Amino acid sequence: MAAPRKPAPLWLYITAAALFALAGLLQSDTLPRVLFLIAAALFAVTAVLQWRMRRKA
């Protein structure tokens, strides 16, 4: 039987989202800026989903 899934710590996703957003804002080229900001948005969505998993448990 598989072990129950434990949500990852929220601070991990929040920190990653903040750092990706900061890296995106510091980029001078458009493509890397957009890609970093997309990555930051995805980490933010993941943090919200992890938070909701914790509330249900």
N, CA, C and O atoms as a Maestro MAE file, in Angstrom:
{
 s_m_m2io_version
 :::
 2.0.0
}

f_m_ct {
 s_m_title
 :::
 protein
 m_atom[228] {
  # First column is atom index #
  i_m_mmod_type
  r_m_x_coord
  r_m_y_coord
  r_m_z_coord
  i_m_residue_number
  s_m_chain_name
  s_m_pdb_residue_name
  s_m_pdb_atom_name
  i_m_atomic_number
  :::
  1 25 0.846 -1.187 0.000 1 A "MET " " N  " 7
  2 3 0.000 0.000 0.000 1 A "MET " " CA " 6
  3 2 0.889 1.247 0.000 1 A "MET " " C  " 6
  4 15 1.879 1.314 0.728 1 A "MET " " O  " 8
  5 25 0.537 2.199 -0.796 2 A "ALA " " N  " 7
  6 3 1.333 3.422 -0.916 2 A "ALA " " CA " 6
  7 2 1.139 4.315 0.310 2 A "ALA " " C  " 6
  8 15 0.068 4.351 0.916 2 A "ALA " " O  " 8
  9 25 2.190 5.020 0.648 3 A "ALA " " N  " 7
  10 3 2.122 5.954 1.768 3 A "ALA " " CA " 6
  11 2 1.248 7.143 1.387 3 A "ALA " " C  " 6
  12 15 1.222 7.529 0.219 3 A "ALA " " O  " 8
  13 25 0.536 7.729 2.335 4 A "PRO " " N  " 7
  14 3 -0.298 8.896 2.009 4 A "PRO " " CA " 6
  15 2 0.577 10.076 1.582 4 A "PRO " " C  " 6
  16 15 1.672 10.286 2.103 4 A "PRO " " O  " 8
  17 25 0.057 10.838 0.617 5 A "ARG " " N  " 7
  18 3 0.801 12.005 0.120 5 A "ARG " " CA " 6
  19 2 0.766 13.110 1.155 5 A "ARG " " C  " 6
  20 15 -0.288 13.455 1.687 5 A "ARG " " O  " 8
  21 25 1.926 13.652 1.427 6 A "LYS " " N  " 7
  22 3 2.028 14.775 2.358 6 A "LYS " " CA " 6
  23 2 2.317 16.025 1.541 6 A "LYS " " C  " 6
  24 15 3.253 16.037 0.743 6 A "LYS " " O  " 8
  25 25 1.519 17.085 1.730 7 A "PRO " " N  " 7
  26 3 1.769 18.310 0.957 7 A "PRO " " CA " 6
  27 2 3.145 18.907 1.274 7 A "PRO " " C  " 6
  28 15 3.630 18.835 2.403 7 A "PRO " " O  " 8
  29 25 3.742 19.486 0.265 8 A "ALA " " N  " 7
  30 3 5.037 20.149 0.450 8 A "ALA " " CA " 6
  31 2 4.837 21.410 1.290 8 A "ALA " " C  " 6
  32 15 3.735 21.958 1.334 8 A "ALA " " O  " 8
  33 25 5.887 21.868 1.950 9 A "PRO " " N  " 7
  34 3 5.756 23.089 2.752 9 A "PRO " " CA " 6
  35 2 5.401 24.301 1.883 9 A "PRO " " C  " 6
  36 15 5.951 24.475 0.795 9 A "PRO " " O  " 8
  37 25 4.494 25.120 2.364 10 A "LEU " " N  " 7
  38 3 4.044 26.285 1.594 10 A "LEU " " CA " 6
  39 2 5.155 27.294 1.360 10 A "LEU " " C  " 6
  40 15 5.199 27.931 0.307 10 A "LEU " " O  " 8
  41 25 6.055 27.448 2.326 11 A "TRP " " N  " 7
  42 3 7.101 28.453 2.187 11 A "TRP " " CA " 6
  43 2 7.976 28.155 0.977 11 A "TRP " " C  " 6
  44 15 8.541 29.073 0.382 11 A "TRP " " O  " 8
  45 25 8.094 26.882 0.607 12 A "LEU " " N  " 7
  46 3 8.908 26.507 -0.541 12 A "LEU " " CA " 6
  47 2 8.339 27.102 -1.829 12 A "LEU " " C  " 6
  48 15 9.070 27.694 -2.623 12 A "LEU " " O  " 8
  49 25 7.033 26.941 -2.030 13 A "TYR " " N  " 7
  50 3 6.404 27.455 -3.245 13 A "TYR " " CA " 6
  51 2 6.308 28.976 -3.235 13 A "TYR " " C  " 6
  52 15 6.477 29.612 -4.275 13 A "TYR " " O  " 8
  53 25 6.043 29.559 -2.087 14 A "ILE " " N  " 7
  54 3 5.931 31.013 -1.997 14 A "ILE " " CA " 6
  55 2 7.287 31.666 -2.279 14 A "ILE " " C  " 6
  56 15 7.367 32.663 -2.998 14 A "ILE " " O  " 8
  57 25 8.352 31.094 -1.706 15 A "THR " " N  " 7
  58 3 9.697 31.626 -1.945 15 A "THR " " CA " 6
  59 2 10.094 31.474 -3.414 15 A "THR " " C  " 6
  60 15 10.658 32.394 -4.006 15 A "THR " " O  " 8
  61 25 9.797 30.309 -4.000 16 A "ALA " " N  " 7
  62 3 10.130 30.092 -5.406 16 A "ALA " " CA " 6
  63 2 9.377 31.066 -6.299 16 A "ALA " " C  " 6
  64 15 9.950 31.613 -7.241 16 A "ALA " " O  " 8
  65 25 8.096 31.290 -6.011 17 A "ALA " " N  " 7
  66 3 7.313 32.231 -6.817 17 A "ALA " " CA " 6
  67 2 7.891 33.640 -6.713 17 A "ALA " " C  " 6
  68 15 8.004 34.344 -7.717 17 A "ALA " " O  " 8
  69 25 8.255 34.046 -5.509 18 A "ALA " " N  " 7
  70 3 8.813 35.388 -5.321 18 A "ALA " " CA " 6
  71 2 10.152 35.535 -6.045 18 A "ALA " " C  " 6
  72 15 10.411 36.564 -6.670 18 A "ALA " " O  " 8
  73 25 10.998 34.514 -5.963 19 A "LEU " " N  " 7
  74 3 12.308 34.598 -6.618 19 A "LEU " " CA " 6
  75 2 12.180 34.576 -8.142 19 A "LEU " " C  " 6
  76 15 12.900 35.297 -8.833 19 A "LEU " " O  " 8
  77 25 11.277 33.762 -8.665 20 A "PHE " " N  " 7
  78 3 11.068 33.762 -10.110 20 A "PHE " " CA " 6
  79 2 10.508 35.105 -10.582 20 A "PHE " " C  " 6
  80 15 10.905 35.604 -11.635 20 A "PHE " " O  " 8
  81 25 9.593 35.690 -9.813 21 A "ALA " " N  " 7
  82 3 9.049 36.992 -10.186 21 A "ALA " " CA " 6
  83 2 10.146 38.055 -10.164 21 A "ALA " " C  " 6
  84 15 10.224 38.888 -11.067 21 A "ALA " " O  " 8
  85 25 10.984 38.028 -9.144 22 A "LEU " " N  " 7
  86 3 12.089 38.986 -9.052 22 A "LEU " " CA " 6
  87 2 13.059 38.808 -10.223 22 A "LEU " " C  " 6
  88 15 13.504 39.785 -10.824 22 A "LEU " " O  " 8
  89 25 13.380 37.552 -10.540 23 A "ALA " " N  " 7
  90 3 14.277 37.289 -11.672 23 A "ALA " " CA " 6
  91 2 13.643 37.772 -12.978 23 A "ALA " " C  " 6
  92 15 14.332 38.308 -13.846 23 A "ALA " " O  " 8
  93 25 12.348 37.584 -13.112 24 A "GLY " " N  " 7
  94 3 11.660 38.049 -14.316 24 A "GLY " " CA " 6
  95 2 11.697 39.553 -14.452 24 A "GLY " " C  " 6
  96 15 11.884 40.083 -15.547 24 A "GLY " " O  " 8
  97 25 11.517 40.239 -13.338 25 A "LEU " " N  " 7
  98 3 11.536 41.705 -13.387 25 A "LEU " " CA " 6
  99 2 12.920 42.253 -13.674 25 A "LEU " " C  " 6
  100 15 13.053 43.349 -14.217 25 A "LEU " " O  " 8
  101 25 13.958 41.500 -13.313 26 A "LEU " " N  " 7
  102 3 15.325 41.960 -13.533 26 A "LEU " " CA " 6
  103 2 15.846 41.652 -14.942 26 A "LEU " " C  " 6
  104 15 16.912 42.138 -15.321 26 A "LEU " " O  " 8
  105 25 15.114 40.858 -15.715 27 A "GLN " " N  " 7
  106 3 15.544 40.517 -17.072 27 A "GLN " " CA " 6
  107 2 15.366 41.715 -17.994 27 A "GLN " " C  " 6
  108 15 14.421 42.491 -17.851 27 A "GLN " " O  " 8
  109 25 16.284 41.853 -18.937 28 A "SER " " N  " 7
  110 3 16.168 42.952 -19.895 28 A "SER " " CA " 6
  111 2 15.493 42.506 -21.194 28 A "SER " " C  " 6
  112 15 14.878 43.319 -21.884 28 A "SER " " O  " 8
  113 25 15.605 41.218 -21.528 29 A "ASP " " N  " 7
  114 3 14.967 40.704 -22.742 29 A "ASP " " CA " 6
  115 2 13.531 40.286 -22.444 29 A "ASP " " C  " 6
  116 15 13.202 39.916 -21.317 29 A "ASP " " O  " 8
  117 25 12.697 40.347 -23.449 30 A "THR " " N  " 7
  118 3 11.272 40.079 -23.259 30 A "THR " " CA " 6
  119 2 10.982 38.604 -23.007 30 A "THR " " C  " 6
  120 15 10.244 38.277 -22.077 30 A "THR " " O  " 8
  121 25 11.546 37.707 -23.812 31 A "LEU " " N  " 7
  122 3 11.227 36.287 -23.675 31 A "LEU " " CA " 6
  123 2 11.600 35.728 -22.301 31 A "LEU " " C  " 6
  124 15 10.755 35.088 -21.675 31 A "LEU " " O  " 8
  125 25 12.829 35.937 -21.798 32 A "PRO " " N  " 7
  126 3 13.131 35.425 -20.461 32 A "PRO " " CA " 6
  127 2 12.233 36.045 -19.385 32 A "PRO " " C  " 6
  128 15 11.840 35.371 -18.433 32 A "PRO " " O  " 8
  129 25 11.914 37.323 -19.544 33 A "ARG " " N  " 7
  130 3 11.044 37.985 -18.569 33 A "ARG " " CA " 6
  131 2 9.682 37.295 -18.525 33 A "ARG " " C  " 6
  132 15 9.164 36.999 -17.448 33 A "ARG " " O  " 8
  133 25 9.107 37.043 -19.698 34 A "VAL " " N  " 7
  134 3 7.792 36.393 -19.770 34 A "VAL " " CA " 6
  135 2 7.861 34.981 -19.196 34 A "VAL " " C  " 6
  136 15 6.969 34.568 -18.455 34 A "VAL " " O  " 8
  137 25 8.910 34.244 -19.532 35 A "LEU " " N  " 7
  138 3 9.038 32.875 -19.042 35 A "LEU " " CA " 6
  139 2 9.193 32.833 -17.522 35 A "LEU " " C  " 6
  140 15 8.590 31.986 -16.863 35 A "LEU " " O  " 8
  141 25 9.988 33.732 -16.964 36 A "PHE " " N  " 7
  142 3 10.145 33.776 -15.509 36 A "PHE " " CA " 6
  143 2 8.833 34.162 -14.830 36 A "PHE " " C  " 6
  144 15 8.493 33.610 -13.783 36 A "PHE " " O  " 8
  145 25 8.099 35.100 -15.412 37 A "LEU " " N  " 7
  146 3 6.831 35.500 -14.800 37 A "LEU " " CA " 6
  147 2 5.783 34.391 -14.912 37 A "LEU " " C  " 6
  148 15 4.952 34.240 -14.017 37 A "LEU " " O  " 8
  149 25 5.809 33.622 -15.990 38 A "ILE " " N  " 7
  150 3 4.918 32.466 -16.098 38 A "ILE " " CA " 6
  151 2 5.278 31.429 -15.037 38 A "ILE " " C  " 6
  152 15 4.393 30.861 -14.397 38 A "ILE " " O  " 8
  153 25 6.564 31.183 -14.853 39 A "ALA " " N  " 7
  154 3 7.003 30.231 -13.822 39 A "ALA " " CA " 6
  155 2 6.571 30.715 -12.437 39 A "ALA " " C  " 6
  156 15 6.142 29.911 -11.610 39 A "ALA " " O  " 8
  157 25 6.680 32.002 -12.180 40 A "ALA " " N  " 7
  158 3 6.256 32.549 -10.888 40 A "ALA " " CA " 6
  159 2 4.755 32.351 -10.692 40 A "ALA " " C  " 6
  160 15 4.314 32.005 -9.596 40 A "ALA " " O  " 8
  161 25 3.976 32.565 -11.737 41 A "ALA " " N  " 7
  162 3 2.526 32.367 -11.643 41 A "ALA " " CA " 6
  163 2 2.194 30.908 -11.381 41 A "ALA " " C  " 6
  164 15 1.296 30.610 -10.594 41 A "ALA " " O  " 8
  165 25 2.905 29.998 -12.028 42 A "LEU " " N  " 7
  166 3 2.655 28.576 -11.806 42 A "LEU " " CA " 6
  167 2 3.001 28.163 -10.377 42 A "LEU " " C  " 6
  168 15 2.280 27.371 -9.772 42 A "LEU " " O  " 8
  169 25 4.083 28.686 -9.840 43 A "PHE " " N  " 7
  170 3 4.423 28.389 -8.446 43 A "PHE " " CA " 6
  171 2 3.386 28.974 -7.494 43 A "PHE " " C  " 6
  172 15 3.068 28.360 -6.476 43 A "PHE " " O  " 8
  173 25 2.862 30.138 -7.810 44 A "ALA " " N  " 7
  174 3 1.815 30.732 -6.967 44 A "ALA " " CA " 6
  175 2 0.552 29.875 -6.992 44 A "ALA " " C  " 6
  176 15 -0.075 29.667 -5.953 44 A "ALA " " O  " 8
  177 25 0.179 29.383 -8.158 45 A "VAL " " N  " 7
  178 3 -0.989 28.506 -8.260 45 A "VAL " " CA " 6
  179 2 -0.746 27.220 -7.479 45 A "VAL " " C  " 6
  180 15 -1.642 26.729 -6.793 45 A "VAL " " O  " 8
  181 25 0.464 26.675 -7.581 46 A "THR " " N  " 7
  182 3 0.796 25.464 -6.832 46 A "THR " " CA " 6
  183 2 0.713 25.714 -5.332 46 A "THR " " C  " 6
  184 15 0.245 24.850 -4.590 46 A "THR " " O  " 8
  185 25 1.157 26.872 -4.876 47 A "ALA " " N  " 7
  186 3 1.067 27.199 -3.452 47 A "ALA " " CA " 6
  187 2 -0.381 27.254 -2.995 47 A "ALA " " C  " 6
  188 15 -0.709 26.776 -1.908 47 A "ALA " " O  " 8
  189 25 -1.248 27.831 -3.814 48 A "VAL " " N  " 7
  190 3 -2.672 27.888 -3.453 48 A "VAL " " CA " 6
  191 2 -3.267 26.491 -3.399 48 A "VAL " " C  " 6
  192 15 -4.040 26.183 -2.492 48 A "VAL " " O  " 8
  193 25 -2.915 25.639 -4.360 49 A "LEU " " N  " 7
  194 3 -3.425 24.271 -4.362 49 A "LEU " " CA " 6
  195 2 -2.927 23.483 -3.153 49 A "LEU " " C  " 6
  196 15 -3.683 22.713 -2.560 49 A "LEU " " O  " 8
  197 25 -1.668 23.672 -2.788 50 A "GLN " " N  " 7
  198 3 -1.128 23.002 -1.605 50 A "GLN " " CA " 6
  199 2 -1.834 23.491 -0.339 50 A "GLN " " C  " 6
  200 15 -2.116 22.703 0.564 50 A "GLN " " O  " 8
  201 25 -2.113 24.773 -0.280 51 A "TRP " " N  " 7
  202 3 -2.806 25.343 0.872 51 A "TRP " " CA " 6
  203 2 -4.200 24.737 0.997 51 A "TRP " " C  " 6
  204 15 -4.652 24.420 2.098 51 A "TRP " " O  " 8
  205 25 -4.883 24.579 -0.148 52 A "ARG " " N  " 7
  206 3 -6.221 23.985 -0.125 52 A "ARG " " CA " 6
  207 2 -6.160 22.523 0.289 52 A "ARG " " C  " 6
  208 15 -7.051 22.039 0.986 52 A "ARG " " O  " 8
  209 25 -5.106 21.809 -0.140 53 A "MET " " N  " 7
  210 3 -4.943 20.401 0.285 53 A "MET " " CA " 6
  211 2 -4.789 20.316 1.794 53 A "MET " " C  " 6
  212 15 -5.344 19.420 2.430 53 A "MET " " O  " 8
  213 25 -4.044 21.241 2.362 54 A "ARG " " N  " 7
  214 3 -3.833 21.236 3.818 54 A "ARG " " CA " 6
  215 2 -5.134 21.525 4.566 54 A "ARG " " C  " 6
  216 15 -5.381 20.959 5.631 54 A "ARG " " O  " 8
  217 25 -5.959 22.403 4.007 55 A "ARG " " N  " 7
  218 3 -7.215 22.744 4.680 55 A "ARG " " CA " 6
  219 2 -8.173 21.562 4.681 55 A "ARG " " C  " 6
  220 15 -8.923 21.367 5.637 55 A "ARG " " O  " 8
  221 25 -8.149 20.766 3.598 56 A "LYS " " N  " 7
  222 3 -9.042 19.607 3.509 56 A "LYS " " CA " 6
  223 2 -8.609 18.490 4.444 56 A "LYS " " C  " 6
  224 15 -9.445 17.734 4.937 56 A "LYS " " O  " 8
  225 25 -7.310 18.380 4.691 57 A "ALA " " N  " 7
  226 3 -6.782 17.277 5.517 57 A "ALA " " CA " 6
  227 2 -7.000 17.524 6.997 57 A "ALA " " C  " 6
  228 15 -6.616 16.696 7.824 57 A "ALA " " O  " 8
  :::
 }
 m_bond[227] {
  # First column is bond index #
  i_m_from
  i_m_to
  i_m_order
  :::
  1 1 2 1
  2 2 3 1
  3 3 4 2
  4 3 5 1
  5 5 6 1
  6 6 7 1
  7 7 8 2
  8 7 9 1
  9 9 10 1
  10 10 11 1
  11 11 12 2
  12 11 13 1
  13 13 14 1
  14 14 15 1
  15 15 16 2
  16 15 17 1
  17 17 18 1
  18 18 19 1
  19 19 20 2
  20 19 21 1
  21 21 22 1
  22 22 23 1
  23 23 24 2
  24 23 25 1
  25 25 26 1
  26 26 27 1
  27 27 28 2
  28 27 29 1
  29 29 30 1
  30 30 31 1
  31 31 32 2
  32 31 33 1
  33 33 34 1
  34 34 35 1
  35 35 36 2
  36 35 37 1
  37 37 38 1
  38 38 39 1
  39 39 40 2
  40 39 41 1
  41 41 42 1
  42 42 43 1
  43 43 44 2
  44 43 45 1
  45 45 46 1
  46 46 47 1
  47 47 48 2
  48 47 49 1
  49 49 50 1
  50 50 51 1
  51 51 52 2
  52 51 53 1
  53 53 54 1
  54 54 55 1
  55 55 56 2
  56 55 57 1
  57 57 58 1
  58 58 59 1
  59 59 60 2
  60 59 61 1
  61 61 62 1
  62 62 63 1
  63 63 64 2
  64 63 65 1
  65 65 66 1
  66 66 67 1
  67 67 68 2
  68 67 69 1
  69 69 70 1
  70 70 71 1
  71 71 72 2
  72 71 73 1
  73 73 74 1
  74 74 75 1
  75 75 76 2
  76 75 77 1
  77 77 78 1
  78 78 79 1
  79 79 80 2
  80 79 81 1
  81 81 82 1
  82 82 83 1
  83 83 84 2
  84 83 85 1
  85 85 86 1
  86 86 87 1
  87 87 88 2
  88 87 89 1
  89 89 90 1
  90 90 91 1
  91 91 92 2
  92 91 93 1
  93 93 94 1
  94 94 95 1
  95 95 96 2
  96 95 97 1
  97 97 98 1
  98 98 99 1
  99 99 100 2
  100 99 101 1
  101 101 102 1
  102 102 103 1
  103 103 104 2
  104 103 105 1
  105 105 106 1
  106 106 107 1
  107 107 108 2
  108 107 109 1
  109 109 110 1
  110 110 111 1
  111 111 112 2
  112 111 113 1
  113 113 114 1
  114 114 115 1
  115 115 116 2
  116 115 117 1
  117 117 118 1
  118 118 119 1
  119 119 120 2
  120 119 121 1
  121 121 122 1
  122 122 123 1
  123 123 124 2
  124 123 125 1
  125 125 126 1
  126 126 127 1
  127 127 128 2
  128 127 129 1
  129 129 130 1
  130 130 131 1
  131 131 132 2
  132 131 133 1
  133 133 134 1
  134 134 135 1
  135 135 136 2
  136 135 137 1
  137 137 138 1
  138 138 139 1
  139 139 140 2
  140 139 141 1
  141 141 142 1
  142 142 143 1
  143 143 144 2
  144 143 145 1
  145 145 146 1
  146 146 147 1
  147 147 148 2
  148 147 149 1
  149 149 150 1
  150 150 151 1
  151 151 152 2
  152 151 153 1
  153 153 154 1
  154 154 155 1
  155 155 156 2
  156 155 157 1
  157 157 158 1
  158 158 159 1
  159 159 160 2
  160 159 161 1
  161 161 162 1
  162 162 163 1
  163 163 164 2
  164 163 165 1
  165 165 166 1
  166 166 167 1
  167 167 168 2
  168 167 169 1
  169 169 170 1
  170 170 171 1
  171 171 172 2
  172 171 173 1
  173 173 174 1
  174 174 175 1
  175 175 176 2
  176 175 177 1
  177 177 178 1
  178 178 179 1
  179 179 180 2
  180 179 181 1
  181 181 182 1
  182 182 183 1
  183 183 184 2
  184 183 185 1
  185 185 186 1
  186 186 187 1
  187 187 188 2
  188 187 189 1
  189 189 190 1
  190 190 191 1
  191 191 192 2
  192 191 193 1
  193 193 194 1
  194 194 195 1
  195 195 196 2
  196 195 197 1
  197 197 198 1
  198 198 199 1
  199 199 200 2
  200 199 201 1
  201 201 202 1
  202 202 203 1
  203 203 204 2
  204 203 205 1
  205 205 206 1
  206 206 207 1
  207 207 208 2
  208 207 209 1
  209 209 210 1
  210 210 211 1
  211 211 212 2
  212 211 213 1
  213 213 214 1
  214 214 215 1
  215 215 216 2
  216 215 217 1
  217 217 218 1
  218 218 219 1
  219 219 220 2
  220 219 221 1
  221 221 222 1
  222 222 223 1
  223 223 224 2
  224 223 225 1
  225 225 226 1
  226 226 227 1
  227 227 228 2
  :::
 }
}
